[in-house]
């Protein structure tokens, strides 16, 4: 009894002296990283929209002939090498030996023939015109000729030849588009959330599981030709479409971090500055430019003098500084690729406002006093803030009231097609350095010219640019096109967007393409590093 009493007293004394420590459960350390991709795509073809984040998943699961590397250069991927004929019209791709889909099936040149065949036939394909530089592709897409008339041929199992209509310096860059990664066009791809086990993957990862929360478990594709270079054995892609909620998950810490996000893109604008100070962001420039596009069909009030009045009072630097300097950079030209070193490539627009000039233009215009301007935009975090800042400037410096209305993507496209607006704040992706995509949009007969702009002289210049084979001469021609647009002002460039990546300090070796896609081939989570 005395012995028991002694032990009890010793135990109490130890408690009082703090000799016995309370056991603390150490946090669960995930070996895999978690990336929030946002909303999940409806299918894995992704031909009906240009959502950059959705295509992060596409690049993780599939691969094309070429890809963009860490330095932003286009390098061989499933093609081991390629060559270009002297006249720059025929491209020959030599595939790597022993290429396989994830199920072990051989990958041959005929698989790429089938890929381009299917893409050209796919309805509601917003990328199809990128292939119209290929001989016969446009006519086949329109049903005028058979595919045997298209310049895409498999010479043997490892040799693919593609013939163009004319030299195109952007063609190789175009092929690095995630849309041209190798995959089948079947019901499994369209019903991928239920049929992911049946899909044949050609890229670095495959889908192992998709749970009810929309969390996608990716595992290393053991049949991928470059599997030895893929670092992570497993990753999770979450699908939280709410920016605030995604950020909350990114900042959460606790005993169990399985729901915590390690990487996300485009946090709420209001949080970017604080995240940057905490060194949890990486800012990457993109090729996405934002414009004010005018409904020129409404000539009564939206005449060229009125458009010039708005162009004069846009203070690009102030707008970006007010919203967030990390999110964008002002632009004074129509595209990022026209050369300021060229004599014809001088800056067209001013960074700062000119109120006096703006009011002078307003007096010359057909604008009716007290008439409101209807500005529309896609209802996204940053777009909303920028649109309202522009509206505020128009009201303050010109006295013109602007009604801003945000819409979903589908609603927005309907508004534009029906012409129910005065000004549209819109994004234009300058993909893969091809100026033609932007400039051809404003030609009279372009399917993308929904704004009513017509200029015979402009049409001739763009037609001339299309036929020009020398890239330097082509840029000079595009600079001439810029001058015409600057005079007629069917649109006004405002800024070039940045990609803001929120990333934990122990996440390593994610790289970003010029189009803003995240590549996870070499990414991993360093569990030996303490995250602050």
C-alpha positions in Angstrom: 0.0 0.0 0.0 2.9 2.4 1.0 4.6 1.5 -2.3 1.5 2.4 -4.3 1.1 5.7 -2.4 4.8 6.6 -3.2 4.3 6.0 -6.9 1.2 8.1 -6.9 3.0 11.0 -5.2 6.0 10.8 -7.6 3.5 10.9 -10.5 1.8 14.0 -9.1 5.1 15.8 -8.6 6.2 15.0 -12.1 3.0 16.6 -13.4 3.6 19.7 -11.4 7.2 20.0 -12.6 6.2 19.5 -16.2 8.3 16.4 -16.6 5.6 14.6 -18.5 4.9 16.1 -21.8 1.5 16.0 -23.5 1.6 13.9 -26.5 1.2 15.9 -29.7 0.0 14.2 -32.9 2.2 15.3 -35.7 0.5 16.5 -38.8 -0.1 14.0 -41.6 2.5 14.7 -44.3 1.1 14.0 -47.7 3.7 12.7 -50.1 1.6 13.9 -53.1 0.8 17.4 -54.1 -2.8 18.7 -54.6 -3.6 21.2 -57.4 -7.0 22.9 -57.7 -7.9 22.9 -61.4 -11.2 24.6 -60.7 -14.2 23.4 -62.6 -13.9 20.1 -64.4 -14.3 19.9 -68.2 -17.5 18.3 -69.6 -15.4 16.0 -71.8 -11.7 15.3 -72.5 -11.9 16.6 -76.1 -12.2 20.2 -74.9 -12.8 21.5 -78.5 -15.7 23.7 -77.7 -14.0 26.2 -75.4 -10.6 27.7 -74.5 -10.5 27.3 -70.8 -6.8 27.4 -69.9 -7.2 25.6 -66.5 -9.1 22.7 -68.0 -6.3 22.1 -70.4 -3.8 21.7 -67.5 -5.6 18.3 -67.1 -5.3 17.6 -70.8 -1.5 18.1 -70.7 -1.2 15.8 -67.7 -3.0 13.0 -69.5 -2.1 13.3 -73.1 0.8 14.3 -75.3 1.3 15.5 -78.9 4.0 15.6 -81.5 5.7 18.5 -79.9 5.5 20.4 -76.6 6.7 23.6 -74.9 9.6 23.1 -72.5 10.6 25.1 -69.4 12.4 27.7 -71.4 9.4 28.3 -73.6 10.9 26.6 -76.6 9.0 24.1 -78.8 10.7 20.7 -78.6 9.9 17.2 -79.9 7.6 15.1 -77.7 6.1 12.0 -79.1 7.9 12.9 -82.3 11.6 12.2 -81.7 12.5 14.8 -84.3 11.0 16.7 -87.2 12.3 18.3 -90.4 11.0 21.0 -92.7 11.4 21.1 -96.5 13.3 23.9 -98.1 10.2 25.6 -99.3 8.8 25.5 -95.7 5.7 23.7 -96.8 6.2 20.0 -95.9 6.9 18.9 -92.3 8.1 15.3 -91.6 7.7 13.9 -88.1 9.7 10.8 -87.0 7.9 9.2 -84.0 9.8 7.7 -81.2 10.2 3.9 -81.3 8.1 1.8 -78.8 5.4 4.4 -78.2 2.4 3.0 -76.3 -0.9 4.1 -74.9 -1.5 3.4 -71.2 -3.1 0.0 -72.0 0.1 -1.1 -73.9 -1.4 -0.6 -77.4 1.2 0.6 -79.9 1.1 4.3 -81.0 1.6 4.7 -84.7 1.6 7.6 -87.2 -1.9 6.6 -88.3 -3.1 7.5 -84.8 -2.1 11.1 -85.5 -3.8 11.0 -88.9 -7.0 9.8 -87.1 -6.6 12.6 -84.5 -6.5 15.4 -87.1 -9.3 13.8 -89.1 -11.5 13.7 -86.1 -10.6 17.3 -85.0 -11.5 18.7 -88.4 -14.9 17.0 -88.3 -15.8 17.8 -84.8 -18.8 20.2 -84.5 -18.5 23.3 -82.3 -14.8 23.2 -82.7 -13.3 26.7 -81.8 -9.8 25.5 -82.8 -10.5 24.1 -86.2 -9.2 27.2 -88.1 -5.8 26.6 -86.6 -5.5 23.6 -88.9 -6.7 25.4 -92.0 -3.0 26.2 -92.9 -2.8 22.5 -93.8 -3.5 21.7 -97.5 -7.1 20.7 -98.0 -8.0 20.9 -94.3 -10.5 23.8 -94.8 -12.3 22.1 -97.7 -12.5 18.8 -95.8 -13.9 20.5 -92.8 -16.6 22.0 -95.0 -17.4 18.7 -96.6 -16.1 19.7 -100.0 -13.5 17.0 -100.4 -12.6 13.7 -98.8 -9.8 13.3 -96.3 -7.5 11.7 -99.0 -7.2 15.3 -100.4 -5.8 16.6 -97.0 -2.1 17.0 -96.7 -1.7 14.7 -93.7 -0.3 11.3 -94.5 1.3 8.4 -92.6 4.2 7.2 -94.7 4.9 4.3 -92.4 4.3 3.4 -88.7 6.8 6.0 -87.5 6.6 8.7 -90.2 4.0 11.4 -90.5 4.0 14.0 -93.2 2.0 17.3 -93.1 1.8 19.6 -96.1 0.8 23.2 -95.7 -0.8 25.6 -98.2 2.0 28.1 -97.8 4.9 28.7 -95.3 3.7 29.2 -91.8 6.2 30.2 -89.1 3.7 29.5 -86.3 2.8 25.9 -87.4 5.1 24.1 -84.9 3.9 26.4 -82.1 0.3 25.6 -83.1 1.0 21.9 -82.7 2.0 22.5 -79.1 -1.5 23.5 -78.3 -3.0 21.0 -75.7 -5.9 20.5 -78.1 -3.6 18.6 -80.5 -2.4 16.0 -77.9 -3.1 12.4 -78.9 -6.4 11.0 -77.7 -9.3 9.1 -79.1 -12.6 10.7 -80.0 -15.2 8.3 -78.5 -17.9 8.1 -75.9 -15.3 7.2 -73.2 -13.7 10.6 -73.7 -17.1 12.3 -73.6 -18.2 10.4 -70.5 -14.8 10.4 -68.9 -15.9 10.8 -65.3 -17.5 7.4 -65.5 -15.3 5.8 -68.1 -11.8 7.0 -67.0 -10.7 3.3 -66.6 -11.4 2.6 -70.2 -9.5 5.6 -71.7 -6.2 5.1 -73.4 -3.8 7.8 -72.1 -0.8 8.9 -74.1 0.7 11.4 -71.6 2.7 11.3 -68.3 -0.3 10.5 -66.0 -3.4 8.4 -66.0 -6.6 8.8 -63.9 -6.8 6.2 -61.1 -10.0 7.5 -59.4 -12.5 10.3 -59.3 -14.5 10.6 -56.0 -17.8 12.2 -55.3 -16.1 15.5 -54.4 -14.7 15.8 -57.9 -11.2 15.0 -56.7 -9.1 13.3 -59.4 -6.3 10.9 -58.4 -3.6 10.9 -61.1 -0.8 8.3 -61.1 2.3 8.0 -63.2 1.7 6.4 -66.6 4.0 3.4 -66.7 3.7 3.0 -70.5 4.6 6.7 -71.2 7.8 6.9 -73.3 9.3 9.4 -70.8 8.2 7.7 -67.6 11.7 7.8 -66.1 11.6 11.6 -66.1 8.2 11.9 -64.3 8.9 12.7 -60.7 5.6 12.3 -58.8 4.0 8.9 -58.6 0.7 10.4 -57.6 -1.1 13.7 -57.6 -4.6 15.0 -56.8 -6.5 17.5 -58.9 -9.4 19.1 -57.0 -12.3 20.9 -58.6 -13.3 23.8 -56.3 -14.8 26.4 -58.6 -15.1 29.1 -55.8 -12.0 31.3 -55.5 -12.6 32.1 -51.9 -13.2 28.5 -50.9 -10.1 27.3 -52.9 -8.0 29.9 -51.1 -9.3 28.9 -47.7 -8.3 25.3 -48.5 -4.9 26.6 -49.6 -4.3 28.4 -46.3 -5.7 25.7 -44.1 -3.3 23.9 -41.8 -4.1 21.3 -39.2 -3.5 17.7 -38.0 -4.8 16.3 -41.2 -3.9 18.1 -44.4 -5.5 15.7 -46.9 -8.0 18.4 -48.0 -5.4 21.1 -48.1 -4.5 22.6 -51.5 -0.8 23.0 -52.4 -1.3 24.9 -55.7 -4.0 27.0 -57.2 -4.2 29.7 -60.0 -6.0 33.1 -59.9 -6.8 33.7 -56.2 -9.3 36.5 -55.3 -7.8 39.8 -56.5 -8.2 41.3 -53.1 -5.8 38.7 -51.7 -3.0 38.8 -54.3 -0.9 41.5 -52.6 -0.9 39.8 -49.2 -0.1 36.4 -50.8 2.8 38.0 -52.7 4.2 39.5 -49.5 4.1 36.0 -48.0 6.1 34.7 -51.0 3.3 32.3 -51.9 2.8 33.5 -55.4 4.6 33.3 -58.8 3.7 35.8 -61.5 3.9 34.6 -65.0 3.2 36.7 -68.1 0.7 35.2 -70.7 -0.4 36.0 -74.2 -4.0 36.8 -73.2 -4.9 40.4 -74.0 -8.1 42.2 -73.0 -9.9 44.7 -75.2 -12.9 47.0 -75.3 -14.8 45.8 -78.4 -17.4 48.2 -79.7 -20.8 47.4 -81.3 -20.2 49.3 -84.5 -23.6 48.3 -85.8 -24.9 51.0 -83.4 -23.5 53.8 -85.4 -25.8 56.5 -84.0 -24.0 56.8 -80.7 -20.9 54.5 -81.0 -19.3 56.5 -83.8 -15.5 56.8 -84.3 -15.3 60.1 -82.4 -17.0 58.6 -79.4 -14.7 55.6 -79.5 -11.7 58.0 -79.6 -13.1 59.9 -76.6 -13.1 56.6 -74.6 -9.6 55.7 -75.9 -8.3 59.1 -74.7 -9.4 58.8 -71.1 -8.4 55.2 -70.4 -5.6 55.4 -67.8 -4.1 52.0 -68.2 -1.5 52.3 -65.5 -3.9 53.7 -62.9 -6.5 51.0 -63.7 -4.0 48.2 -63.2 -2.4 49.8 -60.1 -5.9 50.3 -58.5 -6.9 46.7 -59.0 -3.6 44.8 -58.7 -0.2 45.3 -60.3 0.5 41.6 -60.1 -2.6 40.6 -62.2 -1.8 42.4 -65.4 0.4 44.8 -67.4 -0.9 47.7 -69.5 -0.5 47.4 -73.3 -0.2 50.2 -75.9 -0.3 48.0 -79.0 -2.9 45.6 -80.4 -1.0 42.4 -79.9 2.1 41.4 -77.9 3.9 40.3 -81.0 4.1 43.4 -83.2 7.7 44.6 -83.0 8.4 48.0 -81.5 11.9 47.8 -83.1 10.2 48.0 -86.5 9.8 51.6 -87.8 6.1 50.8 -88.2 5.8 49.3 -84.7 5.8 52.3 -82.5 3.4 52.4 -79.5 -0.1 53.3 -80.6 -1.9 54.1 -77.4 -0.9 56.1 -74.3 -0.5 54.6 -70.8 -2.2 57.6 -69.2 -5.4 59.5 -69.8 -5.9 62.8 -71.7 -9.1 64.3 -70.4 -9.0 67.4 -72.6 -8.5 65.3 -75.8 -11.3 63.0 -74.7 -13.8 65.9 -74.2 -12.9 67.3 -77.6 -13.7 64.0 -79.3 -16.9 63.7 -77.3 -18.1 67.1 -78.7 -17.5 65.9 -82.2 -19.4 62.6 -81.7 -23.0 61.7 -82.1 -23.4 60.9 -78.4 -26.7 62.1 -76.9 -26.3 63.7 -73.5 -27.6 61.6 -70.6 -27.6 58.5 -72.7 -26.2 55.5 -70.8 -23.6 53.2 -72.2 -24.2 49.4 -71.9 -21.0 47.6 -71.1 -20.9 43.8 -70.9 -18.3 41.3 -69.7 -17.8 37.8 -68.5 -18.7 37.5 -64.8 -15.2 36.7 -63.5 -13.3 38.2 -60.5 -10.8 40.3 -62.3 -13.0 41.2 -65.3 -15.6 42.6 -63.0 -13.1 44.9 -61.2 -11.5 46.1 -64.4 -14.8 46.7 -66.2 -16.1 48.8 -63.2 -12.8 50.8 -63.1 -13.1 51.6 -66.8 -16.8 52.6 -66.3 -15.8 54.8 -63.4 -13.2 56.6 -65.6 -15.7 57.1 -68.5 -18.2 58.7 -66.0 -15.6 60.8 -64.2 -13.8 62.2 -67.3 -16.5 62.3 -69.9 -19.7 62.5 -67.9 -21.1 59.4 -69.6 -23.0 57.0 -67.4 -22.0 53.3 -67.9 -24.1 50.4 -66.9 -21.9 47.3 -66.4 -23.4 43.9 -66.6 -21.6 40.6 -66.0 -22.7 37.3 -67.6 -21.7 33.6 -67.7 -19.7 32.5 -70.7 -22.7 31.2 -72.5 -24.9 34.2 -71.8 -22.1 36.5 -72.7 -21.6 34.9 -76.1 -25.4 35.1 -76.8 -25.4 38.8 -75.9 -22.5 39.5 -78.4 -24.1 37.4 -81.2 -27.4 39.3 -80.8 -25.7 42.7 -80.5 -27.4 43.6 -77.2 -24.6 45.8 -76.0 -22.6 49.0 -76.7 -19.2 47.9 -75.4 -17.9 44.5 -74.6 -14.9 43.9 -72.3 -13.3 40.7 -73.8 -10.3 38.5 -73.8 -8.4 37.5 -76.9 -5.8 34.7 -76.6 -2.8 35.3 -78.8 -2.0 31.6 -79.0 1.5 30.5 -79.9 2.6 33.8 -81.3 0.2 33.8 -84.2 -0.8 37.4 -85.0 -3.2 36.2 -87.7 -5.7 34.9 -85.2 -6.3 38.4 -83.8 -6.0 40.5 -87.0 -8.1 38.1 -89.2 -10.9 38.5 -86.6 -11.6 42.0 -87.9 -11.8 41.2 -91.6 -15.2 41.7 -93.1 -16.1 38.1 -93.7 -14.6 36.6 -90.5 -17.1 34.4 -88.5 -15.6 36.1 -85.4 -16.3 39.6 -86.6 -19.6 40.0 -84.8 -19.2 43.7 -84.2 -19.9 45.2 -87.7 -16.5 46.5 -88.6 -15.8 46.7 -92.3 -12.7 48.0 -94.2 -11.8 47.1 -97.7 -8.2 48.3 -97.2 -7.8 46.4 -94.0 -9.0 43.2 -95.7 -6.4 43.5 -98.4 -3.6 44.0 -95.9 -4.6 40.9 -93.9 -4.8 38.9 -97.1 -1.3 40.1 -98.0 0.0 39.0 -94.6 -1.4 35.5 -95.0 0.5 35.0 -98.3 3.8 36.5 -96.9 6.3 33.8 -96.1 9.0 36.0 -94.5 8.2 36.5 -90.8 9.9 40.0 -90.5 7.9 41.2 -93.6 4.8 39.8 -92.1 5.2 41.7 -88.9 5.7 44.9 -90.9 2.4 44.2 -92.7 0.6 43.6 -89.3 1.9 46.9 -88.1 0.2 48.5 -91.1 -3.0 46.7 -90.0 -2.5 48.1 -86.5 -2.5 51.7 -87.9 -5.8 51.1 -89.7 -7.4 49.7 -86.5 -6.1 52.6 -84.5 -7.8 55.0 -86.9 -11.1 53.2 -87.1 -11.0 51.9 -83.4 -13.3 48.9 -83.6 -11.6 47.9 -80.4 -9.2 49.3 -77.8 -6.4 47.2 -76.1 -6.3 47.6 -72.3 -3.9 45.1 -70.7 -2.1 41.7 -71.0 -3.0 39.3 -68.2 -0.6 37.6 -65.9 -1.0 34.1 -64.5 -0.9 34.3 -60.7 0.1 31.0 -59.2 -0.4 30.4 -55.5 2.1 27.7 -54.5 3.4 26.3 -51.2 7.1 26.7 -50.8 7.7 23.0 -50.6 6.1 22.4 -54.1 8.9 22.2 -56.6 9.5 22.3 -60.4 6.1 23.2 -61.8 6.6 25.2 -65.0 4.2 27.4 -67.0 3.8 27.6 -70.7 3.4 31.0 -72.5 -0.3 30.3 -72.8 -0.6 29.9 -69.1 -0.8 26.2 -68.7 0.8 24.4 -65.7 3.0 21.5 -66.4 3.4 18.8 -63.7 5.8 16.4 -65.4 8.7 17.3 -63.0 6.6 18.6 -60.1 6.8 17.1 -56.6 6.2 18.0 -53.0 9.4 18.3 -50.8 8.3 16.7 -47.5 11.6 17.5 -45.9 11.0 21.2 -46.2 9.2 23.0 -43.4 6.3 25.1 -44.8 6.0 28.4 -43.1 
